[in-house]
Amino acid sequence: MRTLLPFTKMHGLGNDFIVINAMKQAFSLTPIQIRYLANRHIGIGCDQLLVVEPSTQAMVDFRYRIFNADGSEVQQCGNGARCFAKYVYDKGLTTKHILHVETMSGIIQLHIRPDGNITVNMGKPRFLPAEIPFLAEETALFYPLEVEGRTYQVSVVSMGNPHVVLIVDNVRDAPVQTLGAEIEQHPRFPERVNVGFMQIVDKHQIRLRVFERGVGETFACGTGACAAVVAGQRAGLLGSSVIVHLHYGQLHIEWAATDSASVNMSGPATCVFEGTIEL
Ligand SMILES: N[C@H](CCC[C@H](N)C(=O)O)C(=O)O
């Protein structure tokens, strides 16, 4: 039987989302249905699909599930978290300005600021290969990664989801589509990986492009921005407060560079349109 699915289309600096409200009824979509909805020619089009659900834990306001355009469910999405916060507030699902939200990778805190920007406490970065997961004998700042006969020095960081970060001279010329696709599927990453290409502008500014796991290159990646700043700080190249320049704007990332410190990300969230689609 066909059903009509209401949705909201949103984006965080061009990383775009379909948001589905599952607060009143449980909701499950198959990977094939998600790939159809995410398709920019025969569906709605998005990088990720976000599902808003009641929390399963006391003292937690909501649960938030994240699906890549290829239908895979993933642990975390930074730009999506900001859009999630704007969505639940604008829809009247909460009157709070500070929210605690359950995700596959743990509880995150969202702060809706008076200027409309949202600050997300993204939790602590993780570096142990087993936490990424990444096949490596030991933990290191940089790992040699062989790709198509060439060896690259890469950083590997988890923000709940796995990220590789490479330092490049200029993001404009970086081989994002080719090398990004090869590393995304690299056999040393059993769950695949997001691939960030970072250009250091100065101690407090970077430019970033990301080839996202399950999507391809996106205009922005929140967890990728966090992972890049963490990797840059650990390499002694960045300070504790960094502006990340992306195609449609900037994210502000702060990390105190101690293993117990959380990463904080601040940036905008935009609602584009509402609609319904027949499934
Ligand atoms: N592609 C990512 C999920 C979305 C992350 C990104 N859109 C963000 O803003 O953090 C993954 O497979 O881990």
Ligand as a Chemical Component Dictionary entry (heavy atoms), coordinates in Angstrom:
data_LIG
# 
_chem_comp.id                   LIG 
_chem_comp.type                 NON-POLYMER 
_chem_comp.pdbx_formal_charge   0 
_chem_comp.three_letter_code    LIG 
# 
loop_
_chem_comp_atom.comp_id 
_chem_comp_atom.atom_id 
_chem_comp_atom.alt_atom_id 
_chem_comp_atom.type_symbol 
_chem_comp_atom.charge 
_chem_comp_atom.model_Cartn_x 
_chem_comp_atom.model_Cartn_y 
_chem_comp_atom.model_Cartn_z 
_chem_comp_atom.pdbx_ordinal 
LIG N1 N1 N 0 29.144 10.322 6.008  1  
LIG C1 C1 C 0 29.303 10.262 7.472  2  
LIG C2 C2 C 0 27.990 10.659 8.198  3  
LIG C3 C3 C 0 27.613 12.135 7.999  4  
LIG C4 C4 C 0 28.669 13.074 8.499  5  
LIG C5 C5 C 0 28.593 14.524 8.006  6  
LIG N2 N2 N 0 27.545 14.859 7.099  7  
LIG C6 C6 C 0 28.677 15.511 9.173  8  
LIG O1 O1 O 0 28.172 16.627 9.064  9  
LIG O2 O2 O 0 29.333 15.146 10.191 10 
LIG C7 C7 C 0 29.688 8.811  7.857  11 
LIG O3 O3 O 0 29.407 7.892  7.081  12 
LIG O4 O4 O 0 30.269 8.648  8.945  13 
# 
loop_
_chem_comp_bond.comp_id 
_chem_comp_bond.atom_id_1 
_chem_comp_bond.atom_id_2 
_chem_comp_bond.value_order 
_chem_comp_bond.pdbx_ordinal 
LIG N1 C1 SING 1  
LIG C1 C2 SING 2  
LIG C1 C7 SING 3  
LIG C2 C3 SING 4  
LIG C3 C4 SING 5  
LIG C4 C5 SING 6  
LIG C5 N2 SING 7  
LIG C5 C6 SING 8  
LIG C6 O1 DOUB 9  
LIG C6 O2 SING 10 
LIG C7 O3 DOUB 11 
LIG C7 O4 SING 12 
# 
